[in-house]
């Protein structure tokens, strides 16, 4: 945990700096090209930092299965029938100890190029987040870059047993891998005997196209076919192997791990592994991708995670509000569900798994993002994550190939992201080619992210939801408006957002209980609206509603420096019945 609010910029290097403006659907590396690690120059990194980020998540850096042949560099080729897309999924790891050769100017120097990137990132004042994919690996996993003495996964497995605590994989004994789709014939056919269990907990030899057929599940000592029996004593071999991998990347200067599908791996492993990593690298953070609220507290307390995705909480609710499916008043339930652990929740509006905000599959208009951005960034002290191109209104409107037209930016194909390519501008990072809307949007993102980073009321302060006293307020629409307070020391922020297409003049009720619990002194204050820069004298009182204008699909953050709160203030306010006794 840190006193500084974490702002993560997630980027796929394969796509980020790819300059190809005429990509071919299902195109090969030769046809469409790929961005490179070396493209993240000091200039580029500084611009990402100026946006508001203090962490950058390089997604898809570790070597994964691909249809591109790198055998001339000593890398075993993959069978095309168990690879998704031409480029392959970044989550079908082929070698935990190596770097994706697509991203290197010189594939023979790929690890050195990555090490140089880590150094440049740190010099730019940013910290590095790396994927850790613990639940599954590519079907043809093989490490040719492991340190001397490290044995490959499955090297000593007893393949005649469905489950053994000493095995790294799960097997379907005496059955060949026979998926419900074409896997070639003759010399091209993919052959696996005995079949291994598929990554999405498919413990049979016959996965279909909707399964994670490009991956195999790792065995952490849970006997899924034997009543979920836990075999953790002695420590399973897979635990040791995965700990070694984590320590290897820590040694490369990694500052944080984003742990893929963490809830599919037993919490006992996480508590064991994270504790051991932090013995040597106490500053390294662990972020869990997890989609079950019932497991949140378990994975924080027993699993020792620093932060968790709040996808099924705040993200889903914000999406519902923006798509007119739920009331904005329901956002209150989001922080209540994580009360006491809210500072451990990582918020986002986009990532590689989700549809682009501006996509017709979601909001359809990037300008609508501002109220959601303000809530996700300012509601809690926890991290906020931005997906590259989000700040430019990227729509994810291409049918890239394997990914198809689904409102997402592909992770499977060689491609280029139009808005990012315009901004990247050959490494110049210029706004010259951006539209006026894109310039305005990027500036709003920058402003709100910096408020989140630099206002202590957000990064370290307390939170007070104002919705319960505004549900029947005739000058406030609880279905389309949302409002709350943030406070640190004498600094008070009033945040209000408008999810509606119409601007509104609102009058927000401030309850006496807020003055009591947050130690607020009523009175008139010179206030600054941090997004627009507007200055105005504002009355802060339980007797007088707070008047302010809300732009259409907009947000306001009014900042006031309060008078000192003393016992004399308390007694006077009680006497005046401005706060409860």
LINJOSUL-V331738 format. One record per run of one state. SS is the DSSP state (@ for helix, = for strand, . for the rest). FROM is the first residue (numbers start at 0). TO is the last residue. If there is no record, write none. Layout:
# LINJOSUL-V331738
SS;FROM;TO + SS;FROM;TO
This chain:
# LINJOSUL-V331738
.;0;5 + =;6;11 + @;12;15 + .;16;27 + @;28;31 + .;32;35 + @;36;38 + .;39;40 + @;41;50 + .;51;53 + =;54;58 + .;59;60 + =;61;61 + .;62;62 + =;63;63 + .;64;69 + @;70;72 + .;73;78 + @;79;81 + .;82;91 + =;92;92 + .;93;97 + =;98;98 + .;99;99 + @;100;102 + .;103;105 + @;106;122 + .;123;125 + =;126;132 + .;133;134 + =;135;137 + .;138;167 + =;168;168 + .;169;169 + =;170;175 + .;176;184 + @;185;187 + .;188;191 + =;192;195 + .;196;196 + =;197;197 + .;198;200 + =;201;201 + .;202;213 + =;214;217 + .;218;220 + =;221;222 + @;223;225 + .;226;227 + =;228;229 + .;230;235 + @;236;249 + .;250;254 + =;255;259 + .;260;260 + @;261;263 + .;264;265 + @;266;279 + .;280;283 + =;284;287 + .;288;291 + @;292;300 + .;301;305 + =;306;308 + .;309;309 + @;310;321 + .;322;326 + @;327;336 + .;337;340 + @;341;343 + =;344;347 + .;348;364 + @;365;377 + .;378;382 + =;383;386 + .;387;388 + @;389;391 + .;392;416 + @;417;426 + .;427;434 + @;435;453 + .;454;454 + @;455;458 + .;459;460 + =;461;464 + .;465;465 + @;466;468 + .;469;479 + =;480;487 + .;488;489 + =;490;497 + .;498;502 + =;503;507 + .;508;510 + @;511;517 + .;518;521 + =;522;528 + .;529;533 + =;534;539 + .;540;544 + =;545;549 + .;550;553 + =;554;560 + .;561;565 + @;566;574 + .;575;580
